[in-house]
Amino acid sequence: MKKYIDAGELYNKLFLFNGKVCPDKDIDNFDITISVREVKNAIIKAQSEDVKPLVHGKWIEADTYKNRYKCNVCLGKHTDPETGEWHEVFDYGYPFCPNCGAIMDL
């Protein structure tokens, strides 16, 4: 399973000290290095996020209803949990499909 982490947070853990970016050189002008072990540990300890793929879609006109639309990704087909009936169309204007979550490119 893929692990999604916040790159900014990981950068801060590796390269910030007391709110300031660590310098590339020490006081004697030697390169400051980070061990591979430190990087591995920071990645392992980084908090992962629960994400899902971003899907884009668009509203297409439903054949049987005027001014009613359906999502071109899932075609708007879903079951109403209260009635058990199939619904295929929605009012136009949602920025995303309430059924599958696709972001609508208006």
C-alpha positions in Angstrom: 0.0 0.0 0.0 1.3 3.5 -0.9 2.1 5.9 1.9 1.4 9.5 1.3 3.3 12.0 3.5 3.5 15.8 3.7 6.8 16.7 2.0 6.9 20.1 3.7 6.6 18.5 7.1 9.3 16.0 6.3 11.6 18.9 5.0 11.0 20.8 8.3 11.9 17.7 10.4 15.1 17.2 8.4 16.3 20.7 7.7 14.9 23.1 10.3 16.4 23.7 13.7 14.7 26.2 16.1 12.6 27.5 13.2 15.6 28.3 11.0 17.0 26.4 8.0 20.1 24.5 8.9 23.2 25.9 7.0 25.1 23.9 4.4 28.4 24.5 6.2 29.4 24.4 9.8 31.5 27.0 11.6 34.7 25.6 10.2 33.3 25.6 6.6 32.9 21.9 6.4 29.8 20.4 4.7 27.0 19.5 7.1 25.6 16.1 6.2 22.7 14.0 7.2 23.0 10.2 7.5 20.9 7.9 5.4 19.7 6.4 8.7 18.3 9.8 9.8 16.5 10.3 6.5 15.0 6.7 6.6 13.9 7.3 10.2 12.3 10.6 9.4 10.4 9.0 6.5 9.3 6.0 8.6 8.1 8.3 11.4 6.3 10.8 9.1 2.5 10.7 9.6 0.8 9.3 6.5 -2.4 10.7 5.0 -5.4 8.8 3.8 -5.9 10.0 0.2 -7.8 8.8 -2.9 -7.0 9.5 -6.5 -8.3 12.7 -8.0 -10.9 12.1 -10.7 -12.2 14.8 -13.1 -15.5 14.6 -14.9 -18.2 16.8 -16.5 -21.9 17.1 -16.4 -23.7 15.6 -19.4 -27.3 16.2 -20.1 -29.7 13.5 -19.1 -31.9 12.3 -21.9 -35.2 12.1 -20.1 -35.1 15.3 -18.0 -34.9 18.9 -18.9 -32.2 20.9 -17.1 -31.1 17.7 -15.3 -27.6 16.3 -15.6 -25.5 13.3 -14.8 -21.8 12.7 -14.2 -19.9 11.3 -17.2 -17.7 9.2 -14.8 -20.3 7.2 -12.9 -23.4 8.2 -15.0 -25.0 9.3 -11.7 -26.2 5.8 -10.9 -26.6 5.2 -7.2 -29.1 3.8 -4.8 -31.0 6.0 -2.3 -30.2 4.5 1.1 -33.7 5.3 2.4 -35.9 4.1 -0.5 -33.6 1.7 -2.3 -34.5 3.4 -5.6 -32.0 4.1 -8.4 -31.2 7.7 -9.1 -29.5 8.7 -12.3 -29.7 12.5 -12.5 -28.8 15.5 -10.4 -29.5 19.2 -10.6 -26.7 21.0 -12.5 -24.3 23.1 -10.5 -22.6 20.8 -8.0 -18.8 21.4 -8.2 -18.4 17.6 -7.7 -20.5 14.5 -8.3 -22.4 13.7 -5.0 -22.2 10.0 -6.0 -18.6 9.3 -7.0 -16.8 12.5 -5.9 -15.4 13.4 -9.3 -14.5 17.1 -9.6 -16.6 18.7 -12.3 -14.7 20.7 -14.9 -17.4 23.2 -15.7 
